[in-house]
């Protein structure tokens, strides 16, 4: 707080939040704020937000000052780098070769921006493994996981459907690969997701073609998605 005093309030609405919408989530005062902090001149305060607390969310921030004529403040939103796990990221369509020593799990993380079904697969060259997927890098494993697969016939595979209620967009999932015996394991870990929805980038002209089916000649449909940081979106089709 550069000058004066203020109260900062936070509220949210998202995929799993049935109590709020984009109108009721506006924090009027501390009574309907999810959290709030008081800040005095020369001081700094923060509201931490857990990464898995809300999915596909809008966050609403209100700064209420005591005297607008004598108030000056700076507000920032940033990722907590110290709290963020350092697990290497698994990229869609790019296999990663992993050496898994017995008793020492190997971890990776991934994030998806499409709701198409996806496949996580471990091709086991030597040894045997269990694969766990969860939301917490520190605890993912036999006691804390959303999905689990064990290698059978040299392959551990997880096929997750679009309708799985545990599958969310823009969420980091953490993978823990563990050798199931005293023998070390060597695997190729891969994430596969084929988009049925094409992504349209901002301020970039794209050309798409629709084809007709051979038997009926009916025109097929094609789905697109876009992201925007503004409320108003303009697009042209010709």
Order of alpha helices (4+ residues) and beta strands (2+ residues): beta-beta-beta-beta-beta-beta-beta-beta-beta-beta-beta-beta-beta
